[in-house]
Amino acid sequence: MNSLLVFYEVVKARSFSRAADILFMTQPGVSNHVSQLEAQAGHPLLKREKGKFQLTKEGRIVFKYAEKIEALARDLEHTIRNLQKDINPLLRVGSPPVYSRIVMPYILSSFQKTYPDIMIKLDVGGSDEMLRSVLSMHNDIVIVANTRASKKLYVLPFLKEELVLITAKKHPLASREQVSLKEVEPYPFILREEGSGTRKAVLSAFQSMNINPSSLIEVKSTEFIKEWVSQGKGISVLVKRAVSEDELKSLSIVSLNEQLSMEISVCFLKSRKNDRAIQKFSDHVKELSLKPPFKTTE
Protein backbone atom coordinates (compact mmCIF):
# COMPACT_ATOMS: atom_id res chain seq x y z
CA MET A 1 0.00 0.00 0.00
CA ASN A 2 2.77 2.45 0.92
CA SER A 3 4.66 1.62 -2.26
CA LEU A 4 1.54 2.28 -4.34
CA LEU A 5 1.11 5.72 -2.76
CA VAL A 6 4.80 6.53 -3.28
CA PHE A 7 4.51 5.40 -6.91
CA TYR A 8 1.49 7.67 -7.34
CA GLU A 9 3.44 10.71 -6.09
CA VAL A 10 6.43 9.90 -8.33
CA VAL A 11 4.21 9.78 -11.42
CA LYS A 12 2.29 12.93 -10.45
CA ALA A 13 5.49 14.86 -9.75
CA ARG A 14 7.29 13.27 -12.72
CA SER A 15 10.38 13.21 -10.54
CA PHE A 16 11.80 10.97 -7.83
CA SER A 17 13.45 13.91 -6.06
CA ARG A 18 10.29 16.07 -6.05
CA ALA A 19 8.24 13.11 -4.80
CA ALA A 20 10.80 12.62 -2.00
CA ASP A 21 10.35 16.25 -0.95
CA ILE A 22 6.55 15.96 -1.01
CA LEU A 23 6.63 12.75 1.06
CA PHE A 24 9.43 13.91 3.40
CA MET A 25 11.48 10.88 2.38
CA THR A 26 14.95 10.36 0.98
CA GLN A 27 15.28 9.83 -2.77
CA PRO A 28 16.78 6.33 -2.25
CA GLY A 29 13.76 5.50 -0.07
CA VAL A 30 11.38 6.53 -2.86
CA SER A 31 13.36 4.53 -5.43
CA ASN A 32 13.26 1.50 -3.15
CA HIS A 33 9.45 1.65 -2.90
CA VAL A 34 9.09 1.82 -6.70
CA SER A 35 11.57 -1.05 -7.14
CA GLN A 36 9.60 -3.18 -4.67
CA LEU A 37 6.39 -2.47 -6.55
CA GLU A 38 8.02 -3.40 -9.87
CA ALA A 39 9.32 -6.62 -8.32
CA GLN A 40 5.81 -7.51 -7.13
CA ALA A 41 4.30 -6.65 -10.52
CA GLY A 42 7.00 -8.62 -12.34
CA HIS A 43 7.39 -5.78 -14.88
CA PRO A 44 9.07 -2.39 -15.08
CA LEU A 45 6.50 0.33 -14.44
CA LEU A 46 8.52 3.38 -15.54
CA LYS A 47 10.78 4.26 -18.43
CA ARG A 48 13.47 6.82 -17.75
CA GLU A 49 15.94 7.56 -20.52
CA LYS A 50 17.51 10.74 -21.91
CA GLY A 51 15.47 12.95 -19.62
CA LYS A 52 12.17 11.31 -20.59
CA PHE A 53 9.86 9.97 -17.92
CA GLN A 54 6.90 7.80 -18.92
CA LEU A 55 4.79 4.87 -17.75
CA THR A 56 5.08 1.45 -19.31
CA LYS A 57 1.92 -0.39 -20.34
CA GLU A 58 1.97 -2.22 -17.00
CA GLY A 59 2.75 1.05 -15.24
CA ARG A 60 -0.40 2.68 -16.64
CA ILE A 61 -2.51 -0.19 -15.27
CA VAL A 62 -0.94 0.02 -11.82
CA PHE A 63 -1.21 3.81 -11.79
CA LYS A 64 -4.98 3.69 -12.34
CA TYR A 65 -5.33 1.63 -9.18
CA ALA A 66 -2.85 3.86 -7.31
CA GLU A 67 -5.00 6.90 -8.23
CA LYS A 68 -8.13 5.23 -6.83
CA ILE A 69 -6.37 4.18 -3.62
CA GLU A 70 -4.87 7.66 -3.10
CA ALA A 71 -8.33 9.24 -3.56
CA LEU A 72 -9.84 6.79 -1.07
CA ALA A 73 -7.04 7.53 1.41
CA ARG A 74 -7.71 11.29 1.15
CA ASP A 75 -11.44 10.69 1.55
CA LEU A 76 -10.82 8.56 4.65
CA GLU A 77 -8.56 11.23 6.15
CA HIS A 78 -11.24 13.88 5.53
CA THR A 79 -13.91 11.67 7.12
CA ILE A 80 -11.77 11.01 10.19
CA ARG A 81 -11.11 14.74 10.63
CA ASN A 82 -14.84 15.41 10.52
CA LEU A 83 -15.42 12.72 13.13
CA GLN A 84 -12.87 14.43 15.36
CA LYS A 85 -14.46 17.87 15.14
CA ASP A 86 -16.75 17.14 18.09
CA ILE A 87 -13.91 15.73 20.22
CA ASN A 88 -11.53 17.93 22.18
CA PRO A 89 -8.07 16.91 20.93
CA LEU A 90 -5.47 15.76 23.45
CA LEU A 91 -1.90 16.93 22.85
CA ARG A 92 0.85 15.01 24.63
CA VAL A 93 3.86 17.27 25.15
CA GLY A 94 7.27 16.15 26.43
CA SER A 95 9.96 18.28 28.10
CA PRO A 96 13.18 17.90 30.14
CA PRO A 97 12.76 18.48 33.92
CA VAL A 98 14.27 21.99 33.96
CA TYR A 99 12.00 23.15 31.17
CA SER A 100 8.94 21.55 32.74
CA ARG A 101 9.49 23.85 35.72
CA ILE A 102 10.76 27.13 34.26
CA VAL A 103 9.48 27.27 30.67
CA MET A 104 6.52 24.95 30.11
CA PRO A 105 4.12 26.71 32.55
CA TYR A 106 4.52 29.90 30.51
CA ILE A 107 4.21 28.13 27.13
CA LEU A 108 1.24 25.97 28.14
CA SER A 109 -0.61 28.83 29.80
CA SER A 110 -0.21 31.01 26.71
CA PHE A 111 -1.17 28.15 24.39
CA GLN A 112 -4.32 27.23 26.28
CA LYS A 113 -5.47 30.85 26.35
CA THR A 114 -5.25 30.81 22.56
CA TYR A 115 -6.58 27.26 22.05
CA PRO A 116 -8.78 26.42 25.07
CA ASP A 117 -10.32 23.42 23.25
CA ILE A 118 -7.00 21.51 23.11
CA MET A 119 -6.24 19.47 26.23
CA ILE A 120 -2.58 19.13 27.24
CA LYS A 121 -0.81 16.23 28.95
CA LEU A 122 2.76 17.07 30.00
CA ASP A 123 5.41 14.34 30.21
CA VAL A 124 8.84 14.90 31.78
CA GLY A 125 12.18 13.18 31.10
CA GLY A 126 15.70 13.65 29.73
CA SER A 127 16.14 14.92 26.18
CA ASP A 128 17.08 11.48 24.81
CA GLU A 129 14.10 9.87 26.55
CA MET A 130 11.75 12.52 25.16
CA LEU A 131 13.07 11.98 21.61
CA ARG A 132 12.40 8.25 21.93
CA SER A 133 8.91 9.03 23.24
CA VAL A 134 7.97 11.05 20.16
CA LEU A 135 9.38 8.39 17.81
CA SER A 136 7.30 5.72 19.58
CA MET A 137 4.28 8.10 19.52
CA HIS A 138 4.02 8.05 23.31
CA ASN A 139 4.22 11.85 22.99
CA ASP A 140 3.02 14.02 20.10
CA ILE A 141 5.58 16.82 20.32
CA VAL A 142 8.61 17.48 22.52
CA ILE A 143 10.93 20.34 23.44
CA VAL A 144 14.48 19.03 23.85
CA ALA A 145 18.13 20.14 23.97
CA ASN A 146 21.09 19.50 21.64
CA THR A 147 19.14 17.30 19.26
CA ARG A 148 20.76 14.75 17.00
CA ALA A 149 17.39 13.74 15.66
CA SER A 150 16.12 10.94 13.47
CA LYS A 151 15.34 11.73 9.82
CA LYS A 152 11.76 10.88 10.76
CA LEU A 153 11.49 14.08 12.81
CA TYR A 154 10.95 17.74 12.12
CA VAL A 155 13.39 19.74 14.24
CA LEU A 156 12.33 23.37 14.67
CA PRO A 157 14.84 25.64 16.51
CA PHE A 158 13.26 27.33 19.51
CA LEU A 159 16.04 29.17 21.36
CA LYS A 160 19.68 29.06 22.38
CA GLU A 161 20.41 28.71 26.09
CA GLU A 162 23.60 29.96 27.75
CA LEU A 163 25.37 27.55 30.11
CA VAL A 164 27.02 29.09 33.17
CA LEU A 165 29.08 27.98 36.13
CA ILE A 166 27.23 27.95 39.46
CA THR A 167 29.01 28.07 42.81
CA ALA A 168 28.28 28.76 46.45
CA LYS A 169 28.56 32.40 47.51
CA LYS A 170 31.83 31.80 49.39
CA HIS A 171 33.47 29.62 46.71
CA PRO A 172 36.88 30.84 45.44
CA LEU A 173 35.45 31.28 41.92
CA ALA A 174 32.27 33.05 43.02
CA SER A 175 33.68 36.58 42.84
CA ARG A 176 35.00 36.17 39.30
CA GLU A 177 33.15 37.74 36.37
CA GLN A 178 34.35 35.02 34.02
CA VAL A 179 36.31 31.77 34.29
CA SER A 180 37.67 29.16 31.95
CA LEU A 181 36.43 25.59 32.21
CA LYS A 182 40.03 24.60 32.89
CA GLU A 183 39.74 26.41 36.23
CA VAL A 184 36.98 24.09 37.46
CA GLU A 185 39.30 21.08 37.32
CA PRO A 186 40.45 21.21 40.99
CA TYR A 187 36.88 21.16 42.33
CA PRO A 188 34.28 18.39 42.77
CA PHE A 189 31.82 18.66 39.89
CA ILE A 190 28.19 17.57 39.90
CA LEU A 191 26.67 16.51 36.61
CA ARG A 192 23.22 15.79 35.20
CA GLU A 193 22.24 12.19 34.40
CA GLU A 194 22.75 10.24 31.15
CA GLY A 195 20.50 11.53 28.38
CA SER A 196 20.55 15.16 29.56
CA GLY A 197 21.35 17.85 27.00
CA THR A 198 23.34 19.81 29.61
CA ARG A 199 25.43 16.74 30.41
CA LYS A 200 26.28 16.20 26.73
CA ALA A 201 27.39 19.81 26.28
CA VAL A 202 29.53 19.82 29.43
CA LEU A 203 31.21 16.44 28.86
CA SER A 204 31.93 17.34 25.24
CA ALA A 205 33.64 20.55 26.38
CA PHE A 206 35.61 18.68 29.07
CA GLN A 207 36.77 16.10 26.56
CA SER A 208 37.84 18.68 23.97
CA MET A 209 39.88 20.56 26.61
CA ASN A 210 41.21 17.41 28.31
CA ILE A 211 39.62 18.43 31.63
CA ASN A 212 39.28 15.90 34.46
CA PRO A 213 37.53 17.37 37.55
CA SER A 214 38.69 16.07 40.94
CA SER A 215 35.47 14.04 41.15
CA LEU A 216 32.29 13.70 39.12
CA ILE A 217 28.95 13.16 40.82
CA GLU A 218 25.92 12.32 38.71
CA VAL A 219 22.32 13.12 39.71
CA LYS A 220 18.95 13.38 37.99
CA SER A 221 17.58 16.46 39.75
CA THR A 222 18.62 20.02 38.89
CA GLU A 223 17.11 21.10 42.22
CA PHE A 224 19.44 18.71 44.07
CA ILE A 225 22.41 20.08 42.11
CA LYS A 226 21.62 23.65 43.16
CA GLU A 227 21.14 22.65 46.81
CA TRP A 228 24.37 20.63 46.80
CA VAL A 229 26.32 23.52 45.25
CA SER A 230 24.78 26.11 47.63
CA GLN A 231 26.19 24.08 50.56
CA GLY A 232 29.70 24.49 49.15
CA LYS A 233 30.17 20.81 48.31
CA GLY A 234 31.19 21.43 44.71
CA ILE A 235 30.30 23.30 41.53
CA SER A 236 28.29 22.65 38.38
CA VAL A 237 27.34 24.02 34.96
CA LEU A 238 23.67 24.62 34.26
CA VAL A 239 21.38 26.56 31.96
CA LYS A 240 21.44 30.15 33.21
CA ARG A 241 17.64 30.25 33.15
CA ALA A 242 17.54 27.36 35.66
CA VAL A 243 18.68 29.63 38.52
CA SER A 244 15.91 31.86 39.88
CA GLU A 245 16.30 35.31 41.45
CA ASP A 246 15.59 33.88 44.93
CA GLU A 247 18.29 31.23 44.50
CA LEU A 248 20.90 33.93 43.84
CA LYS A 249 20.87 34.56 47.60
CA SER A 250 22.82 31.32 48.07
CA LEU A 251 24.30 30.76 44.58
CA SER A 252 26.62 32.73 42.32
CA ILE A 253 26.49 32.63 38.53
CA VAL A 254 29.82 32.97 36.71
CA SER A 255 30.11 33.29 32.91
CA LEU A 256 32.37 30.88 31.03
CA ASN A 257 35.15 32.00 28.68
CA GLU A 258 34.18 29.16 26.36
CA GLN A 259 30.59 30.50 26.00
CA LEU A 260 28.90 27.11 26.11
CA SER A 261 25.31 26.98 24.89
CA MET A 262 22.54 24.51 24.10
CA GLU A 263 20.20 24.56 21.15
CA ILE A 264 16.61 23.99 22.27
CA SER A 265 14.29 22.58 19.60
CA VAL A 266 10.71 21.51 19.07
CA CYS A 267 10.45 18.03 17.52
CA PHE A 268 7.60 15.97 16.07
CA LEU A 269 7.15 13.22 13.49
CA LYS A 270 7.19 14.31 9.84
CA SER A 271 4.42 11.80 9.21
CA ARG A 272 2.18 13.85 11.54
CA LYS A 273 2.79 17.23 9.91
CA ASN A 274 -0.93 17.57 9.14
CA ASP A 275 -2.07 17.01 12.72
CA ARG A 276 -3.84 20.26 13.57
CA ALA A 277 -3.03 20.24 17.30
CA ILE A 278 0.68 19.64 16.59
CA GLN A 279 0.70 22.36 13.94
CA LYS A 280 -0.95 24.85 16.29
CA PHE A 281 1.46 24.09 19.14
CA SER A 282 4.62 24.28 16.99
CA ASP A 283 3.44 27.55 15.40
CA HIS A 284 2.61 28.98 18.83
CA VAL A 285 6.04 28.10 20.24
CA LYS A 286 7.68 29.65 17.17
CA GLU A 287 5.76 32.90 17.81
CA LEU A 288 6.76 32.88 21.49
CA SER A 289 10.44 32.42 20.56
CA LEU A 290 10.37 35.86 18.91
CA LYS A 291 9.13 37.62 22.06
CA PRO A 292 10.41 38.16 25.63
CA PRO A 293 11.26 36.30 27.80
CA PHE A 294 12.68 34.01 25.10
CA LYS A 295 13.86 36.63 22.59
CA THR A 296 16.34 38.95 24.25
CA THR A 297 18.22 41.95 22.91
CA GLU A 298 21.97 41.64 22.55
C-alpha angles and dihedrals in degrees: 000000000000091000091052091053091047090049090051092054092047092054093044092049092039087218137082092212095050090047089051090054092048092049095039089237135126118261092242088053091054091047090050092054092051091047091051090051091049090049091052092046092047090224138079109261100192136044117209118176134138092356094309120127119191142146122253119228089265090045092057090054093049092045092057089058092043089055092052093047093048090051091049091049091053091047091051091049090051091049093050091050090053090050089053095052092088093047123082104236119236116220117198110206125188128202140166115258096257092052093045087061106036106025112020097063089059094044095045094045091051092045095050092049087057097038107026092165093065114085117213129213113188121209123190130207145113119304094256091048091049092051090053089048093057092046090052089045092239084126128030100212134002139195110217143162132246095358123203091179135190118257085244091071137078108224113200116185112236107174145323117247124207117228116216139182115253123201140164115272093253096044115124091242096046096090094051120104092210137005137184119242087240088069093062092063097094093054133078108259127207118208138192119251129271111290095033118130091218091053092052093051094047097045091046090054092046091051094048091051095040091240120166113181117214089255137354121216119189124207137162100221124078088196090058090049092055093046092048092049093046088058090058095247095128144312138268145186118239141160106284090229090060092073113077127210091253092053091057087077089074102020135060124211117214123187119233124234088220092059096220116197141172128223111227115204141180112231134190138152116282088219088064097051091120095054103119097211092051091047092050093048095047091047091048093051090048090054092048091051089065094055137061133304088035100034110058131180118248 
